[in-house]
Amino acid sequence: MKQHPLISLLLTASLALLAQPVVAQEDIRALLKELTSQVKELKSQLQQSNARINQLEKERKQPPENQQQLPVTTAGNTPVATAVTTTAANTSNNPVATSTANDAKVEKPAVTLGDVKGTFKIPGTDTSVGFGGFVKTDVLYNSVSAGRDKQGDQQTVYSQIPLARAPGEHSQITFHAKESRLWFRSFTPSSWGDINTLLEIDFFGDPAAYAYTPRLRHAYGSIGNFLAGQTWTSFLNVAVLPDLLDVGGAAGSLTAFRQPQIRWTQPFNLADTPMEFQVAVESPRSRIRSNPSADADSFSTPNAERYPDIIARLNFNPDWGNLSVAAMGRQIRNTDATTGRAEQAWGAAVSVAGKISTVEQDDIRFMLNYGNVLGRYAAFNTFEDAAQNSNGNLELLKLFTAMFSYQHFWSKTWRSIAAYGFAHAEQPDFAGGNMTRQVQSVHANLLWSPVTQTTFGAEYIYMHRDSVDRREGDVQRVQFSARYNF
């Protein structure tokens, strides 16, 4: 093995010292000088080696600019990655090679977090996009069934509560996952204000028990204060709805439904309190009761409207809660398909709603609604907008509804909601006996959210219905739900 010169020098010096105990001082100085020279040379070589190693590491992480990576090809059954080195001479004469070499210098933009939590930016743009939803499974035990393929067995539909003398299937159970949802949204800043979009679906499109037909919930876009598309009706204060497992909601609540609309929202402050004024024109839909002997949930929708529903709402948002006052004007219109005769009537309705914080996270929620065009806006699918007499004349339905709820947090993960709802209609004298006069409901639940993404719960529901001919019916329900957000 070849020895390093420094090692040989040290061995020679050691032997010389052993062989000659006394050495001239001049020889010692020469020996030390040679040793110092060898150490300096060794340090220089070590620095050069380290520099070379660093250079190789950089080249390994970032390929040279003149190397073009080609697609992986296959030789037999073994994948083979090939590379071609392009010289300066043939690159200058080959436009394709020049373009490829220049493209290799451009860094690809990385996907980054969006401006809103839970979103990411589309590379090369200012648009933040996100998608999500939840999977929810419901198990419902009903004391009385609403009937075959009736939605009333899957959620509260008060007009489908069987009356005392009506036959019904007792002790009925339903499993479904129709409330599961999927949504996609985007956020883009602009000089006119933020551009936001939302598209959401669930699977309540068909009332049949085992049909999972997608249903459009939301499909709208907004820029700044202007919104157009389908979303919650402006007459409804969504923040006031109680947190129930039953998607149908309390009897006295406004129906939690969505419809196409054009809306302007103007925020402002009053006495340092944030407020909003909203005005909207929304899709009209008259719901007429023309056959007094038909089932309670049988309505006609003539599609003869000439004017949109006009809605205005004022939102008051203090630190201790949320209050709103809404007013609506509607035209109810029907055209006889045989004679072509048109009947129409204008009406109005008002709504006062609120959410008031109490102790810690607890809150009280309420909703009071009155008017003669509340029909399809109140107590999901229970009341008509107007009844038609034998002469074809329309009589608007006066309706009063109320809802109260209290939410209590037992701990950070356990909470309960108790809600009571009431709705009463002044049906006309010529109304059929099956038509609904009054409904009531009680909801009470216990919800557990061990982590943010999940909620498990049990809910007791009592529903009561009175008809025009004074018959009564009620349903008791126990609902179990498991919801997983993503």
C-alpha positions in Angstrom: 0.0 0.0 0.0 1.3 3.4 -0.9 1.8 5.7 2.1 1.0 9.3 2.2 4.2 11.5 2.0 3.4 13.1 5.4 3.3 9.7 7.1 6.6 8.7 5.5 8.2 11.9 6.7 7.0 11.3 10.2 8.4 7.7 10.3 11.7 8.9 9.0 11.9 11.6 11.6 11.1 9.1 14.4 13.8 6.6 13.3 16.3 9.4 13.0 15.6 10.5 16.6 15.9 7.0 17.9 19.1 6.3 16.1 20.8 9.5 17.0 19.9 10.9 20.4 21.6 14.1 19.7 20.7 15.9 16.5 21.9 19.2 15.3 19.4 22.1 15.7 19.7 22.9 12.0 18.3 19.4 11.0 15.4 19.8 13.4 14.5 23.2 11.9 14.6 21.7 8.4 12.4 18.8 9.5 9.8 21.1 11.1 9.7 23.3 8.0 9.1 20.3 5.7 6.3 19.1 8.1 4.6 22.5 8.0 4.7 22.5 4.2 3.1 19.1 4.0 0.2 20.1 6.4 -0.6 23.2 4.2 -0.7 21.1 1.1 -3.0 18.6 2.8 -5.4 21.4 3.8 -5.5 22.8 0.3 -6.3 19.3 -1.1 -9.1 19.0 1.5 -10.7 22.3 0.5 -10.6 21.4 -3.2 -12.3 18.1 -2.4 -15.1 19.7 -0.4 -15.7 22.3 -3.2 -16.0 19.5 -5.8 -18.4 17.5 -3.6 -20.6 20.6 -3.2 -20.6 21.2 -7.0 -21.6 17.6 -7.7 -24.4 17.8 -5.2 -25.8 21.0 -6.9 -25.6 19.3 -10.3 -27.4 16.2 -9.0 -30.3 18.3 -7.7 -30.6 20.6 -10.8 -29.8 19.0 -14.2 -27.7 21.0 -16.6 -29.5 23.3 -18.9 -28.4 21.5 -22.0 -29.9 18.2 -21.0 -33.4 17.4 -22.2 -35.4 14.7 -20.4 -37.3 12.4 -22.8 -40.3 10.3 -22.0 -39.8 6.9 -20.5 -39.7 4.2 -23.1 -39.9 0.4 -22.7 -37.3 -2.1 -23.8 -39.0 -5.5 -23.5 -40.5 -5.5 -20.0 -38.0 -3.1 -18.4 -38.7 0.6 -18.3 -35.8 2.6 -19.6 -35.3 6.3 -19.0 -33.3 8.0 -21.8 -31.7 11.4 -22.0 -30.1 13.3 -24.9 -27.5 16.0 -24.5 -27.9 18.8 -26.9 -24.8 20.7 -27.8 -24.7 24.5 -28.5 -24.0 23.9 -32.2 -27.1 21.8 -33.0 -29.3 23.7 -30.5 -28.8 27.0 -32.4 -29.9 25.3 -35.7 -32.8 23.4 -34.3 -35.8 25.6 -33.2 -37.6 22.7 -31.5 -34.5 21.9 -29.4 -34.1 25.6 -28.6 -37.8 25.9 -27.4 -37.3 22.8 -25.2 -34.2 24.1 -23.7 -35.8 27.5 -22.9 -38.9 25.8 -21.4 -36.7 23.8 -19.1 -35.5 27.1 -17.6 -39.1 28.2 -16.7 -40.0 27.2 -13.2 -43.4 25.6 -12.8 -45.6 27.5 -10.2 -46.4 25.5 -7.2 -49.9 24.9 -5.8 -50.4 27.3 -2.9 -52.9 27.7 -0.1 -55.9 29.8 -1.1 -57.1 33.1 0.4 -59.9 31.3 2.2 -59.4 28.5 4.7 -59.8 25.1 3.1 -59.0 26.3 -0.5 -56.0 26.2 -2.8 -55.1 28.5 -5.7 -55.2 27.5 -9.3 -51.5 27.8 -10.5 -50.9 31.1 -12.3 -54.1 32.7 -11.1 -55.6 34.6 -8.1 -58.6 32.2 -7.9 -58.9 30.1 -4.8 -61.0 26.9 -5.2 -62.3 24.4 -2.7 -64.6 21.4 -2.5 -66.2 19.5 0.3 -69.4 18.4 1.8 -70.5 15.6 4.1 -71.9 12.1 4.2 -74.9 11.7 6.5 -76.8 8.6 7.3 -80.3 8.8 9.0 -82.3 6.1 10.7 -85.9 7.1 11.4 -88.4 5.2 13.4 -92.0 6.5 12.9 -95.0 5.6 15.0 -97.1 6.0 11.8 -96.0 5.9 8.2 -96.9 8.7 5.8 -97.4 6.1 3.1 -95.5 4.3 0.3 -92.7 6.4 -1.2 -93.8 9.5 0.7 -91.1 12.0 1.7 -92.9 12.3 5.1 -91.1 9.2 6.3 -87.7 10.7 5.5 -88.3 14.2 7.0 -91.1 16.3 8.5 -93.8 16.9 5.9 -96.7 18.1 8.0 -99.4 17.8 5.3 -98.6 14.0 5.1 -99.4 13.3 8.8 -102.2 10.7 8.7 -105.4 11.8 10.3 -107.2 9.8 13.0 -109.6 8.0 10.7 -107.1 7.5 7.9 -105.4 4.1 7.5 -101.7 4.0 8.1 -98.8 1.7 8.5 -97.7 1.6 12.1 -94.2 1.2 13.5 -92.3 2.0 10.3 -88.5 2.4 10.0 -86.5 4.1 7.3 -82.8 4.2 6.5 -81.4 6.8 4.0 -78.4 8.9 3.2 -80.2 11.5 1.0 -79.1 14.5 2.9 -75.4 13.8 2.0 -74.0 16.8 0.1 -71.2 17.8 -2.2 -70.2 21.4 -2.9 -67.6 23.3 -5.0 -66.8 26.9 -4.5 -64.3 29.6 -5.8 -63.1 33.0 -4.6 -61.4 35.5 -7.0 -60.4 39.1 -6.0 -61.2 41.8 -8.5 -61.3 45.6 -8.8 -65.1 45.4 -8.6 -65.0 43.3 -5.4 -64.6 39.6 -4.7 -66.0 37.1 -7.3 -67.5 34.2 -5.4 -69.3 31.1 -6.8 -71.0 28.1 -5.1 -72.4 24.9 -6.6 -74.0 22.3 -4.2 -76.1 19.2 -4.6 -77.8 16.6 -2.3 -79.9 13.5 -3.2 -83.4 14.5 -2.2 -84.5 14.8 -5.8 -87.0 11.9 -5.7 -89.4 11.2 -2.8 -89.2 7.5 -3.4 -87.6 5.7 -0.4 -84.8 4.1 -2.3 -84.2 6.7 -5.1 -81.1 8.8 -4.8 -81.7 11.4 -7.5 -79.3 14.4 -7.3 -80.9 17.7 -6.5 -79.5 21.1 -7.1 -79.3 23.1 -3.8 -77.1 26.1 -4.6 -75.8 27.5 -7.9 -74.9 31.2 -7.7 -72.2 33.7 -8.3 -71.6 37.1 -6.7 -69.3 40.0 -7.4 -69.0 42.6 -4.7 -72.6 43.3 -3.3 -74.4 41.8 -6.4 -75.6 38.1 -6.4 -77.4 36.1 -9.1 -78.4 32.5 -9.0 -80.1 29.9 -6.8 -79.6 30.1 -3.1 -81.5 30.7 0.2 -84.5 33.0 -0.3 -83.8 36.4 1.0 -87.0 36.3 3.1 -85.3 33.6 5.4 -82.7 34.4 8.0 -80.7 31.2 7.8 -78.7 32.0 11.0 -81.9 31.6 13.1 -82.7 28.1 12.0 -82.1 25.6 14.9 -79.5 22.9 14.6 -81.8 19.9 14.1 -81.1 16.5 12.7 -84.5 16.6 10.9 -84.0 18.5 7.6 -87.7 19.4 7.4 -87.5 21.7 10.4 -89.9 23.0 13.0 -93.5 23.7 12.0 -93.3 27.4 12.7 -90.1 28.0 10.7 -90.0 29.4 7.3 -89.2 26.6 4.8 -85.5 26.3 4.4 -85.6 26.4 0.6 -83.6 27.9 -2.2 -84.8 29.5 -5.4 -83.3 31.6 -8.3 -83.0 35.3 -7.6 -81.2 38.5 -8.2 -80.1 40.3 -4.9 -78.2 43.4 -3.8 -76.7 43.5 -0.3 -75.6 46.9 1.1 -73.6 46.7 4.3 -73.4 49.8 6.6 -72.8 50.7 10.3 -75.3 52.3 12.7 -73.9 53.4 16.1 -70.9 51.3 15.5 -73.0 48.2 14.9 -72.7 46.3 11.6 -76.0 46.2 9.6 -77.1 45.1 6.1 -79.9 46.0 3.8 -80.9 43.4 1.2 -83.3 43.8 -1.7 -84.1 40.9 -4.1 -86.4 39.8 -6.9 -86.9 36.1 -6.8 -88.5 33.4 -8.9 -92.4 33.4 -8.5 -94.4 30.2 -8.1 -98.1 30.3 -7.2 -99.4 27.2 -5.4 -103.2 26.9 -5.8 -105.7 24.6 -4.1 -108.4 24.0 -6.7 -109.8 20.6 -5.7 -111.2 20.6 -2.2 -111.5 16.8 -2.0 -107.9 16.1 -3.0 -105.1 15.1 -0.5 -103.8 17.7 1.8 -100.5 18.0 -0.1 -102.0 18.1 -3.6 -101.5 21.6 -5.0 -101.5 22.9 -8.6 -98.7 25.2 -9.9 -100.1 26.9 -13.0 -96.8 28.7 -13.9 -98.8 31.8 -15.0 -96.8 34.4 -13.0 -96.0 37.8 -14.5 -94.1 39.4 -11.7 -91.3 38.1 -9.4 -91.5 37.9 -5.6 -90.2 41.2 -4.3 -88.3 40.9 -1.0 -86.5 43.4 1.3 -84.6 42.5 4.5 -82.8 44.5 7.2 -80.1 42.6 9.2 -78.9 43.8 12.6 -75.7 42.2 13.8 -74.7 43.2 17.3 -72.1 41.4 19.4 -74.8 39.5 21.3 -76.6 38.0 18.4 -78.5 38.6 15.2 -81.8 40.2 14.4 -83.7 40.7 11.1 -86.9 42.1 9.7 -88.1 41.1 6.3 -91.0 42.1 4.0 -92.3 40.5 0.9 -94.8 41.3 -1.9 -96.2 38.6 -4.2 -98.7 38.2 -7.0 -100.6 34.9 -7.0 -102.0 34.2 -10.4 -103.8 31.3 -12.2 -104.9 30.9 -15.8 -107.7 28.4 -16.5 -106.4 25.9 -19.1 -109.8 25.5 -20.7 -111.3 29.0 -20.8 -108.1 31.0 -20.7 -109.5 33.1 -17.9 -106.9 34.6 -15.6 -107.3 35.3 -11.9 -104.8 37.1 -9.9 -104.3 38.7 -6.4 -101.5 40.6 -4.7 -100.5 40.0 -1.1 -97.8 40.7 1.4 -96.0 39.0 4.4 -93.5 40.0 7.1 -91.0 38.1 9.2 -89.2 39.0 12.4 -86.3 36.6 13.4 -83.5 36.6 15.9 -80.7 34.7 17.6 -79.7 36.0 21.0 -76.7 34.7 23.0 -77.4 33.9 26.6 -74.9 32.0 28.9 -71.5 31.2 27.4 -72.2 29.4 24.0 -76.0 29.0 24.6 -78.5 30.9 22.6 -82.2 31.5 22.1 -83.7 31.6 18.5 -87.1 32.7 17.4 -89.1 33.4 14.2 -92.5 35.1 13.8 -94.2 35.3 10.4 -97.5 36.6 9.2 -99.1 37.4 5.9 -101.6 36.3 3.2 -98.9 35.0 0.7 -96.8 32.9 3.1 -98.2 29.6 1.8 -95.2 28.0 0.1 -92.7 29.9 2.3 -93.9 28.3 5.6 -94.1 24.8 7.1 -92.6 22.7 4.3 -95.3 21.7 1.7 -98.2 22.2 4.1 -100.2 25.2 3.0 -101.4 26.7 -0.3 -100.9 30.3 -1.3 -104.6 30.6 -2.4 -107.7 28.5 -2.7 -109.9 28.6 -5.8 -113.7 28.4 -5.4 -116.2 26.9 -7.8 -116.4 30.2 -9.8 -112.6 30.2 -10.3 -112.0 33.1 -8.0 -108.9 33.1 -5.8 -108.9 33.7 -2.0 -105.5 34.3 -0.4 -104.7 32.3 2.7 -103.9 34.2 5.9 -101.2 32.4 7.8 -99.4 32.9 11.1 -96.4 30.9 12.2 -94.0 31.0 15.1 -90.8 29.1 16.2 -88.8 29.2 19.4 -85.7 27.2 20.3 -83.0 27.0 22.9 -79.5 25.6 22.4 -77.4 24.5 25.3 -73.8 23.3 25.4 -73.2 20.6 28.0 -69.5 20.7 27.2 -67.2 21.5 24.2 -68.3 18.3 22.4 -71.9 17.8 23.7 -74.9 20.0 23.0 -78.7 19.9 22.8 -81.4 21.8 21.0 -85.1 22.0 22.0 -87.5 23.6 19.5 -91.3 24.3 19.3 -93.1 25.3 16.2 -96.7 26.4 15.5 -98.5 27.3 12.3 -102.2 28.3 11.9 -104.1 29.1 8.6 -107.5 30.8 8.1 -108.8 28.5 5.5 -111.8 29.8 3.4 -115.4 28.6 4.0 -115.4 26.5 0.8 -112.2 24.7 1.8 -112.3 20.9 1.7 -112.2 18.8 4.9 -108.7 17.4 4.1 -107.1 20.8 4.0 -104.7 21.6 6.8 -105.8 24.1 9.4 -103.0 23.9 12.0 -99.8 22.1 12.7 -97.4 21.9 15.7 -94.1 20.3 16.3 -91.6 19.6 19.1 -87.9 18.7 18.5 -85.4 17.7 21.2 -82.0 16.2 20.5 -78.6 15.4 21.9 -75.6 15.9 19.6 -72.0 14.8 20.1 -69.1 16.1 18.0 -65.9 14.3 19.3 -63.9 16.0 16.5 -64.8 18.9 14.2 -65.5 16.6 11.2 -68.1 14.4 12.8 -71.5 14.7 14.5 -73.5 11.9 16.0 -76.9 12.4 17.4 -80.4 11.3 18.5 -83.5 13.4 18.1 -87.1 13.0 19.3 -89.8 14.6 17.1 -93.5 15.1 17.8 -95.7 16.3 15.0 -99.5 17.2 15.2 -101.9 18.2 12.5 -105.5 19.5 12.5 -107.6 19.5 9.4 -110.5 21.8 8.4 -113.1 19.1 9.3 -111.5 18.9 12.8 -109.8 15.6 12.4 -106.4 15.2 14.1 -103.4 13.1 13.6 -99.9 12.9 15.1 -96.6 11.1 14.5 -93.9 10.4 17.0 -90.4 9.9 15.6 -87.0 8.9 16.9 -84.1 9.8 14.5 -80.5 8.7 14.8 -77.9 10.4 12.5 -74.2 10.1 11.8 -72.5 12.9 9.8 -68.9 13.0 8.5 -67.6 16.2 7.0 -64.9 16.3 4.3 
